[in-house]
Amino acid sequence: MKRTRRTLNPAHVTVAILLLLAAFPARAGVKYKVLHNFGSGKDGATPYGPPAFYGEELYGVTISGGTGCNPPLCGTVFSLSPQPSGTWKEAIVYNFPGGDYSYPGDGLIFDSRGNLYGIMGGYKGGVYELAPRPAEWDFTPLYTGGAQGGLLMDQSGNLYGGMGPGQDHGGAIGELSPGSGGWDYTQLYSFCSGNSCPDGVDMPTAPIWDGKGNLFGTTTWGGVYKGFCRAYYGYDGCGVIYEMTPNGDGTWTYHVLHGFASSKNDGQNPYGGLVMDKAGNFYGGTWTGGRYELGTLFKLTYAAGHWQETILYDFTDCKQGCGADGTLALDKAGNLYGTAAGGTGSCDGLTCGVVFKLSPQKDGKWKYTVVYDFTDEGGGSAPFYGVILDDKGHLFGVTSKFGKYGFGTAFEITP
């Protein structure tokens, strides 16, 4: 299975629109509900990236549709609000105008005042802010040097993520800090300092905090080539797990904790980030690699002075899902939820998809089950951005194809 890089530029976004596909049957006792069908009239089309909660409202982006410009590269930011009738009502927060600022990327976040932050493409692609006002939301570009993979905010309101071109145009980890004259950009680390990108390249998501002020994340490509990696698209290595530690003087140090494809049965190419449990262990998934070359679900644990990766599950049969995509969600009981390609549907290129659950067992093993199996019918398909959990344990996500109008859905799953 091959995947293009998930970077936010017109060529890759166009590929994403053309390749994504379909939705349907659930396991016994599981309830699947379509919250919204995208693509009708002036609505956005083709959701891109995981949704995000602010209060009871669900927010997300589409990379086409809207009223800002001609298709396909305009896009919207939308909200979905639960109604007393049990339905959800959509509102368009912002229509991207195209040109300088167009097609929003994944990874929306909010500050404590309800301001929304995200990334965008276009000639002046980068980071934007949407501030709520009585009549409409105010759009402000904060940084126009390019961005990918979403954003993370600290307690002081500084933004972190894949921002800036880096010294070899392989991207960088950057920081945006609010000031009296606007937002100041600082490059914290530049990827691809050598021809083989030994420290990794291409962040699929923003990093996360570990509770001690350190940043942890993944790259999809790069890393030291060790013979087991199928290095597509001209990159050596199949991705890394990294840590960024502050030095106390405003600078940061970058560490590679694990290089994927480091052994014959190791996973390769993570297309999602990391999630951390209460004990400080990290979990994630890979698109390919593993014992059956269909991807893996892994755990990263610190013990005896070093970080150790453990494969929790090897995808074995694409009818039960294969190729994890998107960041995993962790519930209060320690169960992991995610999305993957495959399933029993007849979509092209394994793009129907599934939602899966990975549960820890008393004997130390993990049990994999398919929660929902998308097909090529009316519930949407291609749910490839992971799922998020509310406080009741319900799962929420988006699909990028099919549904009533053929341009994807927003959904809720009650396990």
C-alpha positions as CSV (number, residue, x, y, z in Angstrom):
1,M,0.0,0.0,0.0
2,K,1.3,3.4,-0.9
3,R,0.4,6.8,0.4
4,T,1.2,10.3,-0.7
5,R,2.7,12.7,1.8
6,R,0.0,14.6,3.8
7,T,1.5,18.0,3.3
8,L,-0.7,21.0,2.8
9,N,-0.1,22.1,-0.8
10,P,-2.5,22.2,-3.8
11,A,-1.1,19.1,-5.5
12,H,-1.5,16.8,-2.5
13,V,-4.9,18.2,-1.5
14,T,-6.1,17.6,-5.0
15,V,-4.9,14.0,-4.8
16,A,-6.7,13.6,-1.5
17,I,-9.9,14.8,-3.0
18,L,-9.7,12.4,-5.9
19,L,-8.6,9.3,-4.0
20,L,-10.8,9.3,-0.9
21,L,-13.9,6.9,-0.9
22,A,-17.2,5.1,1.0
23,A,-19.7,3.7,4.4
24,F,-22.2,1.2,6.4
25,P,-22.6,-1.9,8.8
26,A,-21.9,-1.8,12.5
27,R,-21.1,-4.6,14.9
28,A,-23.9,-5.8,17.2
29,G,-24.9,-3.3,19.8
30,V,-23.1,-0.4,18.1
31,K,-25.1,2.5,16.9
32,Y,-23.9,4.6,13.9
33,K,-25.5,8.0,13.2
34,V,-24.8,10.4,10.4
35,L,-24.8,13.9,11.9
36,H,-24.4,15.8,8.6
37,N,-24.1,15.0,4.9
38,F,-21.6,17.4,3.2
39,G,-21.9,18.8,-0.4
40,S,-25.4,20.2,-0.7
41,G,-25.8,23.7,-2.2
42,K,-23.4,26.2,-0.6
43,D,-22.1,23.7,2.0
44,G,-18.5,22.6,2.3
45,A,-17.4,19.3,0.7
46,T,-14.8,16.7,1.5
47,P,-14.0,16.9,5.3
48,Y,-10.3,16.9,6.0
49,G,-8.8,16.0,9.4
50,P,-10.4,15.1,12.7
51,P,-13.1,17.2,14.2
52,A,-12.7,19.0,17.5
53,F,-15.0,19.8,20.4
54,Y,-15.6,23.2,21.9
55,G,-18.2,22.8,24.6
56,E,-21.0,20.7,23.0
57,E,-20.3,21.9,19.5
58,L,-18.2,20.0,17.0
59,Y,-15.9,21.9,14.6
60,G,-14.1,20.8,11.5
61,V,-12.9,21.8,8.1
62,T,-13.6,20.8,4.4
63,I,-11.0,21.3,1.7
64,S,-13.5,22.0,-1.0
65,G,-17.0,23.6,-1.4
66,G,-18.2,26.7,0.3
67,T,-18.8,30.1,-1.4
68,G,-15.3,31.6,-1.2
69,C,-14.1,30.6,-4.7
70,N,-14.5,28.1,-7.5
71,P,-14.0,24.4,-6.7
72,P,-12.1,22.4,-5.8
73,L,-9.6,24.4,-3.6
74,C,-11.7,26.7,-1.4
75,G,-13.0,25.0,1.6
76,T,-14.7,25.9,4.9
77,V,-14.6,25.8,8.6
78,F,-17.9,24.4,10.0
79,S,-19.6,23.8,13.3
80,L,-22.2,21.2,14.2
81,S,-24.5,21.9,17.1
82,P,-26.7,19.3,18.9
83,Q,-30.4,20.1,18.8
84,P,-33.2,19.1,21.3
85,S,-34.7,16.9,18.5
86,G,-31.5,14.7,18.4
87,T,-30.4,16.2,15.1
88,W,-27.3,18.3,14.6
89,K,-27.4,21.7,12.9
90,E,-24.5,22.9,10.7
91,A,-23.2,26.5,10.5
92,I,-20.4,27.7,8.2
93,V,-17.9,29.5,10.4
94,Y,-15.8,30.7,7.5
95,N,-15.6,30.3,3.7
96,F,-12.0,30.4,2.5
97,P,-11.5,32.8,-0.4
98,G,-8.9,31.0,-2.4
99,G,-5.8,32.6,-3.7
100,D,-3.6,33.8,-0.9
101,Y,-5.6,31.9,1.8
102,S,-7.4,28.7,0.8
103,Y,-8.2,25.1,1.7
104,P,-7.8,24.7,5.5
105,G,-5.8,21.9,6.9
106,D,-6.5,19.5,9.8
107,G,-6.0,20.0,13.5
108,L,-8.2,22.8,14.8
109,I,-7.6,24.0,18.3
110,F,-9.2,26.6,20.7
111,D,-7.8,28.9,23.3
112,S,-9.6,29.7,26.6
113,R,-11.5,32.6,25.1
114,G,-13.0,30.5,22.3
115,N,-10.7,31.7,19.5
116,L,-10.1,29.1,16.9
117,Y,-6.7,28.3,15.3
118,G,-5.8,26.2,12.3
119,I,-3.5,25.8,9.3
120,M,-4.2,26.7,5.6
121,G,-2.8,26.4,2.1
122,G,-2.7,29.0,-0.7
123,Y,-0.1,31.4,-1.8
124,K,0.3,32.7,1.7
125,G,-0.4,29.4,3.5
126,G,0.4,29.1,7.1
127,V,-1.5,29.7,10.4
128,Y,-4.8,31.6,10.9
129,E,-7.0,32.6,13.8
130,L,-10.8,32.9,13.7
131,A,-12.3,35.0,16.5
132,P,-16.0,34.8,17.4
133,R,-18.1,37.9,17.0
134,P,-21.8,38.5,17.3
135,A,-22.4,38.5,13.5
136,E,-19.5,36.5,12.1
137,W,-16.1,35.2,12.9
138,D,-13.1,37.5,12.2
139,F,-10.3,35.9,10.1
140,T,-6.7,36.9,10.8
141,P,-3.6,35.3,9.2
142,L,-0.9,34.9,11.9
143,Y,1.9,33.4,9.9
144,T,2.3,32.9,6.1
145,G,5.5,30.8,5.9
146,G,3.8,27.4,5.4
147,A,2.4,24.9,7.9
148,Q,1.5,21.2,8.1
149,G,0.0,18.7,10.5
150,G,-2.0,21.0,12.9
151,L,-1.2,23.0,16.0
152,L,-0.6,22.7,19.7
153,M,-1.0,25.5,22.3
154,D,0.7,25.9,25.7
155,Q,-0.7,27.6,28.8
156,S,0.8,31.0,27.8
157,G,-1.0,30.9,24.4
158,N,2.0,30.1,22.3
159,L,1.4,27.9,19.2
160,Y,3.6,24.9,18.2
161,G,3.6,22.7,15.1
162,G,5.0,22.0,11.7
163,M,5.7,25.6,10.6
164,G,8.2,27.1,8.3
165,P,10.2,25.8,5.3
166,G,13.3,24.6,7.2
167,Q,16.8,25.0,5.9
168,D,16.3,22.3,3.1
169,H,12.6,23.0,2.5
170,G,11.8,19.8,4.4
171,G,9.8,21.7,7.0
172,A,10.4,22.7,10.5
173,I,9.0,22.6,14.0
174,G,8.2,26.2,14.9
175,E,6.7,28.4,17.6
176,L,4.4,31.4,17.3
177,S,4.2,33.8,20.2
178,P,1.6,36.5,20.6
179,G,3.0,40.0,21.1
180,S,1.9,43.6,21.0
181,G,2.8,44.0,17.4
182,G,1.5,40.6,16.2
183,W,2.8,37.1,16.3
184,D,6.5,36.3,16.3
185,Y,7.8,33.1,14.6
186,T,10.8,31.1,16.0
187,Q,12.2,28.1,14.3
188,L,12.8,25.4,16.9
189,Y,14.1,22.7,14.6
190,S,14.7,22.2,10.9
191,F,14.0,18.8,9.4
192,C,16.0,17.2,6.6
193,S,19.4,18.7,7.4
194,G,21.0,15.9,5.2
195,N,20.2,14.3,1.9
196,S,18.7,11.3,3.6
197,C,16.7,13.2,6.3
198,P,18.1,11.0,9.1
199,D,16.1,12.7,11.8
200,G,12.8,12.3,10.0
201,V,10.7,14.5,7.7
202,D,7.0,15.3,7.2
203,M,4.9,15.7,10.4
204,P,1.5,14.2,10.0
205,T,0.1,15.9,13.1
206,A,1.2,18.4,15.7
207,P,3.3,17.1,18.7
208,I,1.8,16.5,22.1
209,W,2.9,17.4,25.6
210,D,4.1,14.8,28.1
211,G,3.1,16.8,31.2
212,K,6.7,17.9,31.9
213,G,7.1,20.5,29.2
214,N,8.5,18.1,26.5
215,L,7.1,17.6,23.1
216,F,6.6,14.2,21.4
217,G,5.5,13.4,17.9
218,T,6.0,11.4,14.7
219,T,7.2,11.9,11.2
220,T,5.9,9.9,8.3
221,W,9.3,9.7,6.4
222,G,12.9,10.0,7.1
223,G,15.1,8.3,9.6
224,V,18.1,6.1,9.1
225,Y,17.6,3.6,6.3
226,K,18.3,0.1,7.7
227,G,17.3,-2.2,4.8
228,F,13.8,-3.0,5.9
229,C,12.1,0.2,4.8
230,R,10.4,0.6,1.5
231,A,11.5,4.2,0.9
232,Y,8.8,5.6,-1.5
233,Y,8.8,9.1,-3.0
234,G,12.6,9.6,-2.8
235,Y,12.9,9.5,1.0
236,D,15.2,7.2,3.0
237,G,13.6,5.9,6.1
238,C,10.0,5.2,7.1
239,G,9.5,7.7,9.8
240,V,10.5,8.3,13.4
241,I,9.2,9.1,16.9
242,Y,10.8,12.2,18.2
243,E,11.1,14.2,21.4
244,M,11.7,18.0,21.8
245,T,13.1,19.1,25.1
246,P,13.5,22.8,26.2
247,N,16.9,23.9,27.1
248,G,15.8,26.7,29.4
249,D,17.2,29.5,27.2
250,G,14.4,29.5,24.5
251,T,16.1,26.8,22.4
252,W,15.1,23.2,22.1
253,T,16.9,19.9,21.5
254,Y,15.5,17.3,19.1
255,H,15.9,13.6,19.9
256,V,15.0,10.6,17.8
257,L,13.5,8.0,20.1
258,H,12.6,5.3,17.5
259,G,13.2,4.9,13.8
260,F,10.5,2.8,12.2
261,A,11.5,-0.2,10.1
262,S,14.3,-0.8,12.6
263,S,13.6,-4.5,12.5
264,K,12.0,-6.8,9.9
265,N,8.5,-6.8,11.5
266,D,8.5,-3.2,12.7
267,G,5.8,-0.8,11.5
268,Q,6.5,1.8,8.8
269,N,5.1,5.3,8.0
270,P,2.9,6.6,10.8
271,Y,0.1,8.7,9.3
272,G,-1.1,9.9,12.8
273,G,0.5,11.3,15.9
274,L,0.8,9.9,19.5
275,V,-1.6,9.6,22.4
276,M,-0.3,9.3,26.0
277,D,-1.8,7.4,28.9
278,K,-1.6,8.3,32.6
279,A,1.6,6.3,33.1
280,G,3.4,8.3,30.4
281,N,3.3,5.6,27.7
282,F,2.7,6.6,24.1
283,Y,0.5,4.8,21.5
284,G,0.2,5.1,17.8
285,G,-0.2,3.3,14.5
286,T,1.6,2.8,11.2
287,W,0.2,2.7,7.6
288,T,2.4,-0.2,6.5
289,G,5.1,-2.5,7.7
290,G,4.7,-5.1,10.4
291,R,4.6,-8.9,10.2
292,Y,2.1,-8.9,7.3
293,E,3.2,-5.5,5.8
294,L,-0.3,-4.2,6.5
295,G,0.5,-1.8,9.3
296,T,0.8,-2.0,13.1
297,L,-0.4,-0.5,16.4
298,F,2.4,0.1,18.8
299,K,3.3,1.3,22.3
300,L,6.4,3.3,23.3
301,T,7.5,2.8,26.9
302,Y,10.4,4.3,28.9
303,A,12.2,1.8,31.0
304,A,15.8,1.1,32.1
305,G,17.0,4.5,30.8
306,H,15.7,4.2,27.2
307,W,12.6,4.1,25.1
308,Q,11.3,0.7,23.9
309,E,8.7,0.1,21.2
310,T,6.3,-2.8,21.5
311,I,4.0,-4.0,18.7
312,L,0.5,-4.4,20.2
313,Y,-1.2,-5.6,17.0
314,D,-0.3,-6.5,13.4
315,F,-3.0,-5.9,10.9
316,T,-3.5,-9.3,9.3
317,D,-6.4,-9.1,6.9
318,C,-7.6,-5.9,5.1
319,K,-11.2,-7.1,5.4
320,Q,-10.8,-6.5,9.1
321,G,-9.0,-3.2,8.5
322,C,-5.4,-2.5,7.5
323,G,-3.2,0.6,7.4
324,A,-3.9,2.7,10.5
325,D,-4.5,6.3,9.6
326,G,-5.0,9.2,12.0
327,T,-4.2,9.6,15.7
328,L,-5.6,7.1,18.1
329,A,-8.1,8.0,20.9
330,L,-7.7,6.6,24.4
331,D,-10.8,6.2,26.7
332,K,-10.9,6.2,30.5
333,A,-10.6,2.4,30.6
334,G,-7.4,2.3,28.6
335,N,-9.0,1.2,25.3
336,L,-7.7,2.6,22.1
337,Y,-9.9,3.6,19.1
338,G,-8.8,4.5,15.6
339,T,-9.5,4.3,11.9
340,A,-7.9,2.2,9.1
341,A,-8.4,1.4,5.5
342,G,-9.8,-1.9,4.2
343,G,-13.1,-3.4,5.4
344,T,-15.6,-5.5,3.6
345,G,-16.8,-2.8,1.2
346,S,-16.0,-2.7,-2.5
347,C,-14.4,0.7,-2.7
348,D,-11.4,1.3,-4.9
349,G,-7.9,1.2,-3.3
350,L,-9.0,-0.1,0.2
351,T,-10.6,3.2,1.0
352,C,-13.9,2.1,2.5
353,G,-12.4,1.9,5.9
354,V,-13.2,0.8,9.4
355,V,-13.3,2.1,13.0
356,F,-11.5,-0.3,15.3
357,K,-11.0,-0.8,19.0
358,L,-7.9,-2.3,20.8
359,S,-8.5,-3.4,24.3
360,P,-5.9,-4.4,27.0
361,Q,-6.5,-7.9,28.4
362,K,-5.6,-9.3,31.8
363,D,-2.9,-11.5,30.4
364,G,-1.1,-8.5,29.0
365,K,-2.2,-9.0,25.4
366,W,-4.5,-6.7,23.4
367,K,-7.7,-7.6,21.7
368,Y,-8.6,-6.1,18.3
369,T,-12.2,-5.7,17.2
370,V,-13.9,-3.8,14.3
371,V,-16.4,-1.3,15.8
372,Y,-17.8,-0.2,12.4
373,D,-17.3,-1.4,8.9
374,F,-17.8,1.3,6.2
375,T,-19.0,0.1,2.7
376,D,-19.9,2.0,-0.4
377,E,-23.4,2.9,0.8
378,G,-25.1,5.8,2.4
379,G,-23.2,6.5,5.7
380,G,-20.0,7.8,4.1
381,S,-16.6,6.2,3.6
382,A,-12.9,7.0,3.9
383,P,-12.8,7.8,7.7
384,F,-9.1,8.3,7.6
385,Y,-8.4,11.0,10.3
386,G,-9.1,9.0,13.5
387,V,-11.9,9.5,15.9
388,I,-12.4,11.6,19.0
389,L,-14.2,10.8,22.2
390,D,-16.7,12.8,24.2
391,D,-17.2,12.5,28.0
392,K,-19.8,9.7,27.5
393,G,-17.4,7.6,25.5
394,H,-19.2,8.3,22.1
395,L,-16.9,8.4,19.1
396,F,-17.0,11.2,16.5
397,G,-15.3,11.5,13.2
398,V,-15.7,12.4,9.5
399,T,-15.7,10.6,6.2
400,S,-14.4,12.2,3.0
401,K,-16.5,10.4,0.4
402,F,-20.1,9.2,-0.3
403,G,-23.0,10.0,2.0
404,K,-26.2,11.5,0.6
405,Y,-24.4,14.0,-1.7
406,G,-21.2,12.1,-2.3
407,F,-18.9,14.4,-0.5
408,G,-18.6,12.8,2.9
409,T,-20.3,12.9,6.3
410,A,-19.8,13.7,10.0
411,F,-20.7,10.7,12.2
412,E,-21.2,9.6,15.8
413,I,-20.7,6.0,17.0
414,T,-22.2,4.8,20.3
415,P,-20.2,1.7,21.2
